[in-house]
Amino acid sequence: MEYRRLGRTGVWVSEIALGCAHLGSKPADENQAVKLVHRAIDLGINFIDTANIYVGGRSEEIVGKALKGIRHQVVLATKVRGRMGTGRNDEGLSRYHIVRQVEASLRRLQTDYIDLYQVHWWDANTPLDETLRALDDLVRQGKVLYIGCSNFAAWQLCKSLWLSDKNGWARFETNQVRYSLLDRSIEGELLPLCESESVGILAYSPMGGGFLAKDPIPESPPVFWARSHRDRRSESVTEREKRIWLSVKELAQKHGRPISHIPLAWVLRLPVVSAAIIGASNVEQLEENTKASGFKLHDEDIEFLNQQSSD
Ligand SMILES: NC(=O)c1ccc[n+]([C@@H]2O[C@H](COP(=O)([O-])OP(=O)(O)OC[C@H]3O[C@@H](n4cnc5c(N)ncnc54)[C@H](OP(=O)(O)O)[C@@H]3O)[C@@H](O)[C@H]2O)c1
């Protein structure tokens, strides 16, 4: 496993991180889920990403259970912002909600501190300085070591960095965003900003939610993609998606690798990417994906993939 710096910080994280969005989604699977986390650590993964809203808190609970006694071996990331109850204040980035949620996450994770606490997405109803001050307090209290954001547009991150700098507060060291051959929308504004300000990109859904890891080509588009980028009625794979999948397959054959390694190596070609956050439904997928670490595509491969994935 190769390790990279978490943004500009002095912390080293595995370039393949374990995403836990679906951990515990099937009640009978708790032991399997714990085994998956343990196997990830055996394979050199030291970076684990979850969120308070994943599986209604179950994901954090299972991560907490899995890390009992080995908590110090990992860089543990979680998130706040999504709805956690039916009350009017049970969501968002107010000081009120953040302070309650950090305690709930610490309890579920069975830990005294969170290594990377991320705001899951923008909250237009809360003044940004309220959020940043609350997060800075958590850092000063030692409950949180670093803060990050997720799904922030360039202007939102830029404004946040400016406010933190102006007030001497902890700043967002990472932005967790969707990035893959299927979705390159961050390349215009956000990516150059992160490079310029040394904010680490944590690329989620790097294999397009699994679409770019399956062989043969899936019959329908990846779920997230269908939900957020397409006409929901459209159930078939587009020409562009097919073209990208075929290019990935061609390069996998050329390099004698499973197809999942090509989209992962493509995302990890950029030094500003601190980690690719992968999902894995079982240990076999996890083991296969982890072996992509250290694999480098040739310049002409990257050029080819860039051409094939342009809109
Ligand atoms: N911040 C955010 O808003 C946000 C949003 C989404 C995700 N995330 C984070 O990113 C993580 C990963 O997201 P993702 O699950 O969309 O990422 P992904 O790595 O692109 O896709 C993972 C899925 O691909 C399939 N897969 C993985 N390896 C495979 C292999 N070797 N061969 C065949 N299929 C394979 C599995 O689905 P099957 O069950 O179909 O096999 C797996 O669940 C999440 O767990 C979460 O931590 C964050």
The ligand as an SDF file (V2000), in Angstrom:
LIG
                    3D

 48 52  0  0  0  0  0  0  0  0999 V2000
  -19.3140   12.5540    0.6150 N   0  0  0  0  0  0  0  0  0  0  0  0
  -20.3150   12.0640   -0.0760 C   0  0  0  0  0  0  0  0  0  0  0  0
  -21.3220   12.7470   -0.3390 O   0  0  0  0  0  0  0  0  0  0  0  0
  -20.2310   10.6610   -0.5640 C   0  0  0  0  0  0  0  0  0  0  0  0
  -21.1520   10.1680   -1.5240 C   0  0  0  0  0  0  0  0  0  0  0  0
  -20.9930    8.8390   -1.9650 C   0  0  0  0  0  0  0  0  0  0  0  0
  -19.9590    8.0570   -1.4640 C   0  0  0  0  0  0  0  0  0  0  0  0
  -19.0930    8.5590   -0.5100 N   0  0  0  0  0  0  0  0  0  0  0  0
  -17.9890    7.7410    0.0710 C   0  0  0  0  0  0  0  0  0  0  0  0
  -17.3180    7.0220   -0.9320 O   0  0  0  0  0  0  0  0  0  0  0  0
  -17.3940    5.6180   -0.6630 C   0  0  0  0  0  0  0  0  0  0  0  0
  -17.3680    4.8350   -1.9290 C   0  0  0  0  0  0  0  0  0  0  0  0
  -18.4450    5.1980   -2.7900 O   0  0  0  0  0  0  0  0  0  0  0  0
  -18.9710    4.1850   -3.9000 P   0  0  0  0  0  0  0  0  0  0  0  0
  -19.4490    2.9460   -3.2220 O   0  0  0  0  0  0  0  0  0  0  0  0
  -19.9000    4.9280   -4.7760 O   0  0  0  0  0  0  0  0  0  0  0  0
  -17.5910    3.9160   -4.6790 O   0  0  0  0  0  0  0  0  0  0  0  0
  -17.0420    2.9910   -5.8110 P   0  0  0  0  0  0  0  0  0  0  0  0
  -15.7540    2.4630   -5.2460 O   0  0  0  0  0  0  0  0  0  0  0  0
  -16.9810    3.7360   -7.0800 O   0  0  0  0  0  0  0  0  0  0  0  0
  -18.0830    1.7840   -5.9860 O   0  0  0  0  0  0  0  0  0  0  0  0
  -18.1380    0.7640   -5.0400 C   0  0  0  0  0  0  0  0  0  0  0  0
  -19.0440   -0.3650   -5.5280 C   0  0  0  0  0  0  0  0  0  0  0  0
  -18.5000   -0.9460   -6.7080 O   0  0  0  0  0  0  0  0  0  0  0  0
  -18.6260   -2.3590   -6.6660 C   0  0  0  0  0  0  0  0  0  0  0  0
  -17.2450   -2.8780   -6.6640 N   0  0  0  0  0  0  0  0  0  0  0  0
  -16.2060   -2.4520   -5.8890 C   0  0  0  0  0  0  0  0  0  0  0  0
  -15.0840   -3.1330   -6.1900 N   0  0  0  0  0  0  0  0  0  0  0  0
  -15.4130   -3.9950   -7.1660 C   0  0  0  0  0  0  0  0  0  0  0  0
  -14.6670   -4.9540   -7.8800 C   0  0  0  0  0  0  0  0  0  0  0  0
  -13.3750   -5.1490   -7.6430 N   0  0  0  0  0  0  0  0  0  0  0  0
  -15.3150   -5.6760   -8.8440 N   0  0  0  0  0  0  0  0  0  0  0  0
  -16.6240   -5.4710   -9.0910 C   0  0  0  0  0  0  0  0  0  0  0  0
  -17.3980   -4.5670   -8.4350 N   0  0  0  0  0  0  0  0  0  0  0  0
  -16.7880   -3.8380   -7.4820 C   0  0  0  0  0  0  0  0  0  0  0  0
  -19.3990   -2.6860   -5.3900 C   0  0  0  0  0  0  0  0  0  0  0  0
  -20.7860   -2.6840   -5.6970 O   0  0  0  0  0  0  0  0  0  0  0  0
  -21.6480   -4.0300   -5.9270 P   0  0  0  0  0  0  0  0  0  0  0  0
  -22.3670   -4.2720   -4.6520 O   0  0  0  0  0  0  0  0  0  0  0  0
  -22.5430   -3.6530   -7.0590 O   0  0  0  0  0  0  0  0  0  0  0  0
  -20.7080   -5.1510   -6.2800 O   0  0  0  0  0  0  0  0  0  0  0  0
  -19.0890   -1.4860   -4.5150 C   0  0  0  0  0  0  0  0  0  0  0  0
  -20.0600   -1.2380   -3.5370 O   0  0  0  0  0  0  0  0  0  0  0  0
  -18.6380    5.4830    0.2190 C   0  0  0  0  0  0  0  0  0  0  0  0
  -18.6230    4.3090    1.0000 O   0  0  0  0  0  0  0  0  0  0  0  0
  -18.5240    6.7360    1.0730 C   0  0  0  0  0  0  0  0  0  0  0  0
  -17.5770    6.5400    2.1090 O   0  0  0  0  0  0  0  0  0  0  0  0
  -19.2090    9.8430   -0.0870 C   0  0  0  0  0  0  0  0  0  0  0  0
  1  2  1  0
  2  3  2  0
  2  4  1  0
  4  5  1  0
  4 48  2  0
  5  6  2  0
  6  7  1  0
  7  8  2  0
  8  9  1  0
  8 48  1  0
  9 10  1  0
  9 46  1  0
 10 11  1  0
 11 12  1  0
 11 44  1  0
 12 13  1  0
 13 14  1  0
 14 15  2  0
 14 16  1  0
 14 17  1  0
 17 18  1  0
 18 19  2  0
 18 20  1  0
 18 21  1  0
 21 22  1  0
 22 23  1  0
 23 24  1  0
 23 42  1  0
 24 25  1  0
 25 26  1  0
 25 36  1  0
 26 27  1  0
 26 35  1  0
 27 28  2  0
 28 29  1  0
 29 30  1  0
 29 35  2  0
 30 31  1  0
 30 32  2  0
 32 33  1  0
 33 34  2  0
 34 35  1  0
 36 37  1  0
 36 42  1  0
 37 38  1  0
 38 39  2  0
 38 40  1  0
 38 41  1  0
 42 43  1  0
 44 45  1  0
 44 46  1  0
 46 47  1  0
M  CHG  2   8   1  16  -1
M  END
$$$$
